[in-house]
């Protein structure tokens, strides 16, 4: 992919999820990811976009979601993904522990936990442009070749 970033900018609607997932899978492959690594990237991207739409933008379809995919230079190959919303933001340190006994049966609250589990690096912060962003990195394991 030669260091070329791909950016998506779309209204915060859940019907965009399948498209974003297709893009993340294709760009993950081009960045040298395969097998489980590719699967976990698509899960993490999907979770982060859902969070941006639902929690960040408060299901307001007038607000935008921005996703940027950047292949990693050098070895190992891999992909960096930045997902940003236009919401008020939150304190990542204040997130409840999804593994705590009181939270095990709750229907939500696992997205960030899953993203942190599946990705090699995860950073949550307020974006300089406004809103909240999650930056995720997944590196290819040995045996994965770049294309």
Wavefront OBJ file of the C-alpha trace (Angstrom):
o trace
v 0.000 0.000 0.000
v 3.034 2.216 0.172
v 2.095 4.364 3.169
v -1.087 5.691 1.591
v -3.813 6.524 4.105
v -7.481 5.999 3.318
v -10.013 8.263 5.030
v -13.761 7.798 5.387
v -16.086 10.611 6.457
v -19.752 9.648 6.795
v -22.959 10.473 8.620
v -23.323 8.611 11.899
v -25.716 5.938 10.683
v -25.519 2.244 11.498
v -26.161 1.323 7.852
v -22.550 2.380 7.159
v -21.143 -0.429 9.355
v -20.989 -3.070 6.622
v -19.177 -0.679 4.278
v -16.633 0.289 6.941
v -16.094 -3.396 7.731
v -15.450 -4.196 4.055
v -12.936 -1.352 3.805
v -11.144 -2.433 6.999
v -10.924 -6.038 5.794
v -9.559 -5.065 2.382
v -7.027 -2.574 3.749
v -6.022 -5.029 6.482
v -5.198 -7.625 3.815
v -3.238 -5.083 1.792
v -1.311 -4.215 4.970
v -0.180 -7.803 5.506
v -2.787 -8.989 8.012
v -4.472 -12.349 7.676
v -6.320 -14.991 9.673
v -7.140 -14.070 13.251
v -5.364 -10.702 13.006
v -7.636 -9.631 10.166
v -10.729 -10.876 11.990
v -9.855 -8.979 15.183
v -9.181 -5.765 13.249
v -12.612 -5.897 11.630
v -14.247 -6.591 15.024
v -12.342 -3.711 16.666
v -13.179 -1.282 13.851
v -16.847 -2.278 13.971
v -16.968 -1.830 17.765
v -15.251 1.552 17.615
v -17.597 2.843 14.888
v -20.638 1.608 16.841
v -19.321 3.458 19.909
v -18.727 6.613 17.852
v -22.279 6.551 16.471
v -24.106 5.468 19.626
v -22.147 6.955 22.518
v -20.049 9.667 20.888
v -22.585 11.182 18.537
v -25.631 10.136 20.571
v -27.273 8.509 17.518
v -27.458 11.958 15.880
v -27.169 11.225 12.155
v -26.271 14.877 11.488
v -22.970 14.293 13.281
v -20.137 12.696 11.347
v -17.829 9.759 11.984
v -14.293 9.817 10.612
v -12.210 6.681 10.057
v -8.626 6.777 8.824
v -6.619 3.684 7.884
v -2.828 4.005 7.635
v -0.532 1.073 6.812
v 2.499 0.681 9.055
v 5.858 1.343 7.428
v 8.585 -1.260 7.717
v 8.405 -4.571 9.515
v 6.223 -5.946 10.836
v 3.489 -4.910 8.456
v 0.189 -3.877 9.909
v -2.422 -1.184 10.105
v -3.186 1.860 12.229
v -6.841 2.899 12.433
v -8.173 6.168 13.827
v -11.920 6.508 14.531
v -13.270 9.917 15.581
v -16.730 11.180 16.455
v -18.166 14.661 16.997
v -19.416 14.073 20.528
v -18.590 15.608 23.886
v -16.021 12.961 24.796
v -15.523 11.067 28.034
v -12.863 10.133 30.561
v -11.466 6.734 29.470
v -10.280 6.145 33.029
v -13.878 6.271 34.263
v -15.085 3.331 32.154
v -16.587 0.551 34.284
v -14.811 -2.818 34.348
v -16.896 -5.144 32.127
v -15.512 -8.143 34.031
v -16.709 -6.917 37.432
v -19.489 -9.072 38.904
v -22.025 -6.208 38.722
v -21.334 -5.704 35.011
v -21.131 -9.268 33.676
v -24.773 -9.455 32.628
v -25.068 -5.935 31.226
v -25.847 -5.731 27.518
v -23.286 -3.005 26.832
v -19.911 -1.831 28.073
v -17.631 -4.376 26.422
v -16.645 -2.563 23.218
v -13.573 -0.759 24.553
v -12.545 -3.879 26.486
v -12.722 -5.958 23.279
v -10.803 -3.354 21.278
v -8.029 -3.226 23.892
v -7.921 -7.028 23.975
v -7.739 -7.570 20.202
v -5.412 -4.769 19.141
v -1.670 -4.395 19.808
v -2.070 -0.726 20.804
v -5.152 1.281 21.730
v -5.319 4.953 22.670
v -8.496 6.804 23.632
v -8.342 10.585 23.807
v -10.080 13.812 22.971
v -9.300 14.658 19.372
v -7.583 17.973 18.517
v -10.405 18.617 15.999
v -13.037 18.006 18.683
v -14.863 14.845 19.639
v -13.361 11.639 20.918
v -10.985 9.382 19.021
v -9.669 5.887 19.354
v -6.390 5.023 17.655
v -5.741 1.301 17.204
v -2.714 -0.524 15.834
v -2.524 -4.150 14.712
v 0.765 -5.654 13.556
v 1.056 -8.705 11.345
v 2.491 -11.799 12.977
v 5.417 -13.716 11.449
v 4.491 -15.395 8.229
v 2.139 -12.653 7.063
v 3.477 -11.077 3.915
v 2.771 -7.568 2.750
v 1.203 -7.101 -0.655
l 1 2 3 4 5 6 7 8 9 10 11 12 13 14 15 16 17 18 19 20 21 22 23 24 25 26 27 28 29 30 31 32 33 34 35 36 37 38 39 40 41 42 43 44 45 46 47 48 49 50 51 52 53 54 55 56 57 58 59 60 61 62 63 64 65 66 67 68 69 70 71 72 73 74 75 76 77 78 79 80 81 82 83 84 85 86 87 88 89 90 91 92 93 94 95 96 97 98 99 100 101 102 103 104 105 106 107 108 109 110 111 112 113 114 115 116 117 118 119 120 121 122 123 124 125 126 127 128 129 130 131 132 133 134 135 136 137 138 139 140 141 142 143 144 145 146 147
